[in-house]
Amino acid sequence: MEYRELGRSGLRVSALTMGTMSFGGKGKFAYVGSTGVEEARRQIDMCMDAGVNLIDTADVYSGGLSEEIVGKAIEGRRDEVLLATKVRMPMGDGPNDAGLSRHHVITGAEASLRRLGTDHIDLYQVHEWDGRTPLEETLAALDHLVTSGKVRYVGVSNYAGWQLMKALGVADRLGLPRFVSQQIYYSLQARDAEYELIPAAVDQGLGVLVWSPLAGGLLSGRYRRDSRPAEGRQLTEWNEPPVHDQEQLYDTVEVLVDIAAGHGVSAARVALAWLLGRPAVTSLVIGARTAEQLADNLAAADLKLSDEERARLDEVSRRPLLYPYWHQAATASDRLSPADLTLLGPHLPPEAQTGV
């Protein structure tokens, strides 16, 4: 297992992270999975044996049950893993049971600590944007948690580019904790993050954790133009991630399947290996309904794709340049930074791809 530094922090995390949204199966999360304590312990054992050192959960997953299961599954070996969880989503019906107010952030962290059965959270992530709470208040609450020893590092998830940069600017201006990472949706099915979030990560030194790297199973190879599986998340009422270009998805899966056949592996493994080689990506959050699926995902850490295979996947899944990027590609190629080139580089002639 490869270990990568999480942004500009000194924390080193495995290239694959254990995701636990399938733990519990309470409410709508039953569409994702219903893993109990014993199976969770088995899956965590598999991950740890493979070298995974980061487990990611969230307070909202099955209404806190996922955190409880994680806590029980790692009992007696807490110091052998890093724990990441999140706060922001509704955890009750009260007017202050959601958001990123000082009240909810601190209350949420203390509740997560109890459920996880630990005295600290290694990476505490704000789960979503809250446009009604000043960033100064949210970041001050996170600062309180860090200085009190309850949280080691802070991260962000699902922010837009301008929201992320505003948060980093406020943190720098006030001397408050800076996000070391962002957890985002990114896959061959949807490369939207390449417009703003990946360049921002390169420019600002943020780690990138990727959720749903297989697009909720869409990149598993089971969803083809001429066939669909008998069961799976995409056949339920769970609607993440959305599909905006069904034909491009099918084209992408065909290339995945073809490359996978050449290696004698699954299409899913190829999709994960492609992501592990993308700019700024630190770790992929993987989860599975079964131990067999998990074992296959874990094996992606050892799969090496050729430049030609990567180029085929890049081409079939590429998104068009939006404004102002097509204009920058046409008129600013003489002065582009490494962050700019993560998006614009493939659209430029070879002599302009170095930014020099």
N, C-alpha and C positions, 0 to 999 in steps of 0.2 A: 504494500500500500504506500502510495506517495503522500507526503505531508506538505502542506503549503501554508505559508504565513497568511494570516487573516488580515488583509489590508496592510496598513502600516503598523499594526500591533505586533507584539512579540509572540502572539499565540499561534501555534501551529496546529492545523486541523487536517484530518484525512480528506482525500479527494472525494470520498463518498461519505455522506452523512446519513444516519439512520432516521428516517421520517416515521412519525407515529400517528398520523391522522386516522389511520385505520384501527387504532387501539380504542376499544370501548364499544363502538357501534350504537351510540345513543342518539335518538332523534334522526335528523337528516344525515348524520355521519354514518348511519348504517349502510347507506349506498356505497360508501368507500370501503367499509370493512367492519368487522366486529371481533377483533382480536382480544382475547382475554389474557389474564396474567401469565398462565403457563406457556401459551404460544408466544406471548411477548417476550418472555424470558428466553425461550428457544431462539427466537429471531435475533434478539440482542446478543445472545451467545455467538450466533453465526457471524454477526457483524464484528464483534470484538475479536473473534478468532481470525477474521480477515484483515484486521488492523484498523477498523473504524473506531475513531475516538470521540466522535460528536453525535449526540442524540438530540433531535429537534422535536419540540412539541409546541403546544399553545394552550392557554387556559380555556379557549372556546371549544377545543376539540372534545366532542361528546360532553360538553358542559363541565369540564374539569376531570372527567373520568380518565382521559388519556394520560394526564399528568399523574393521577393516582396509580395507574397501572405501571407507568414508567418507574415511579418511585419504588413500588414493590418489586419490580423486575430487577432493579439494580441494587437492592438492599444488600448491604455488606460489601459492596464494591464501588461505592459512590466515587471514590478518589481515582478510579481507573478510567473514568469517562468525563467528558465535558457535557454539560447540560445547557441547552438553549430552549427558551420558551418565549411567549409573546403576550402582549396586552393591547387592548383597544376595543375588541368586539364586545357586544352585550353579554353580561354574565348575570343578568337579572332584569326585573321589570321596573326598577326604580329609576328616577331621573338622572342619577349619578352612577348607574351601573354600566356605563359604556363611555368610550372616548378616551382622551389623553389628558384629562385634568390632573392636577396634582393629587386630588383625592383618589381618582380611579387608578392612576399609575401605581401609587404606593400601596393602596389596598389590594390591587391585583397582584403585585409582587409578593406581598405577605401571604396571600391565599395560595399562590403558586408554590411558595416555599413549603407551606404546610402539606399540600397535596404531594409534592415531590419528595417530602421527607428529608430535606437538606437544609443547610444553613446559608447556602449561597447559590446563585444562578450565574453560570459562567458567561452566557451571552443573553442579555435581555433585549428583546426586539419590540419596537412599536409596530403593530401588525398592519396598520392602515393609516391613511391621512385623517386628521381631525381638523377641519377648517374653521371650527368654532373656538378652539382653545389656542391661546397664544403659544408659539413655539418656546418662548422664554419660560413659560410655566411648565411645559412638558419637560424641557431639558433641565430645569432646576430640580424637578422631581426625580429625574434620572440621576442627577448629581448627588442628591440626598441618598439614594440607594447605593451608589458607588462608594461614597465616603463612609457610609455606615457598614460597608463590607458585605451587604446583601447581594450585590451585583458586581461582577468583575469587568465586563465589557458591555457596551450598548450597541445595538444595531437597529436597522429600519427595514421595513418591508412594504412593498406595493406603493411607493411614492412615485409621483411624476418627476421628471428631471428638474423642473423649477422648484418644486417642493423640497427635493433633496438638497439642492444647492442653497436654498434659503435656510434650511435647518443647519447645514454646515457653517454657513456664514454667521448665523446667530450664535452658534456654539463657539466659534472662533472669537467673535467680538466680545462675548461675555465670559470667556474662559470656562465654559461648561463642557461636559463630556461630549466628545465628537464621535459620531457613529463610525465604527470600524468596518461595518459591512452593511450590505443591503441584500435582502432575500427577495428574489424576483422570479416571475414566470418567464422562462426562456426555453425554447426548443426548436427543433427543425420545423415544427408545425406553425410556429409563430415567432418570428425574429424581431418583433417590434422593439424589444429592449435595445437593439443595436442603434436605434436612432439617437437616444439620449442617455440611457442608463449605463450602458457599457462604456461609452466615451467618458462619462462623468466618473465612473469607477477608476478608469485609467488615470484621468487627470487629477483626481482627488485622493488616490491611493486607498480606495475602498475594496474590501473583499466582496466577492459575489457568491452567494449561496443561491442555488437554483431550485425552485419548487416545481413539481410536476414535470420533470425533464422528459418524460415519455408522453406528455400531453394527455394525461389521464388514460393511458393505454392506447391512444390512437396510433402511436408509433411502434406498437408491439409487433406489427406485421399481421395482426388478426383482422384488421379493418381494411379490406381491399375493395376495388370497384365491383368485383364479382362475388364477394363473400363477406359475411359478418359472423362474429362469434355468437353462440347461443346465449351467453351471459357476459356481463361486464358493466363497468360504471357508465359507459357511454350509452347503454340501453336503459338507464334509469332516469329519474328526474334530476339527477346531479348535472348541472349545466356548465361546469368548468372543465376545460377551457372552451370558449366558443370557437366555432370553425367559420372563418370568413371566406375561405376559398377552398371548397371541397375538392375541386379538380386538382389544384396544386398539391393538396394533401395526398391524394391518391398517387400522383406522380412521384412525390417524395417517398412514399412507402414502397413503391415499386423499385426505386433505386436502392433503398435500404435493404429490401429483400434480396436483391441481386448481389449487393456487396456482402451481405451476411452469408449467402450461399458459398461465396468464394472463400470465406474464412471458416465455414462449417459452424457458424454460431447463429444466434437469434438476431432478428432485426432490431430488437430492443437494445441488445448489447452494442450494436453499431451506433445507434442513435445516442447512447450515453457516451461512447468513446468520442464521437464527434464533438459533443459539448465540452468534454474535459480538455479539448485542445483549443477552445475558443479564448480570445483575449479576455483577461481579467477574471475569468471563472475560477473560483477557489474550490468549491465543493458542490456536488449534486446531492440533493435530498431525495433519497430513494426509500420507497416503502412497497410493501407487497401484501396481497391477500394470503399467499401461501409461502411456505419455506422454499419451494422449488423456484418460484418467481424471484424471491429474494436472492437465492444462490446465483441465478442467472445474472441479475443486476450487479451483484458484487463482482462477478467475473469481468465486467466492463473495465475495471481498473487496469487490467492486464492486456487489453486489446489495443493494438497499434494499427492505425489506418495509414495508408500511403498518401502521399500528396495528391495523387491522381484521384483516389477515392474521396478524399476531402473536397477536392475541387468539384467532383460530380454532385456531392451533397450540397455544397455551397450554391451551385448553379441552379439546381432544381428547386431549392427552397428560398431563393433570394427574393427580397421585397424590392419594389421600385424605390428610387430615391424620392423622398418628399421635399417640398420647399422648406428651408433654403438650401437643402443639401445638394440638389441637382445643380443649383446655381453656384455653390461653392466648388463643386467638382469641376465645373466648366471654367471658373474664373479665379479660384484661389489655390490651385494646386501647387503654386510656387512657395507657399508659406503655411503648410499644414503641420500640426503637432502629431505626436503618436496617438493621442486621443482621437483626433480627427480621422486619422487613417484607419482606425478600427472599422469605421463605416465606409469611408470614401475610398480607401486604398484599392479594393477590388474593382472599382469603377474607373480607375485612372490607368493611363498607359504605364508600362513598367518603369520608365525613367522618372515618373512623378510619384511613385509609390513609397519613396523613402522620406518624403517631406523635406528634402534638401534642395 
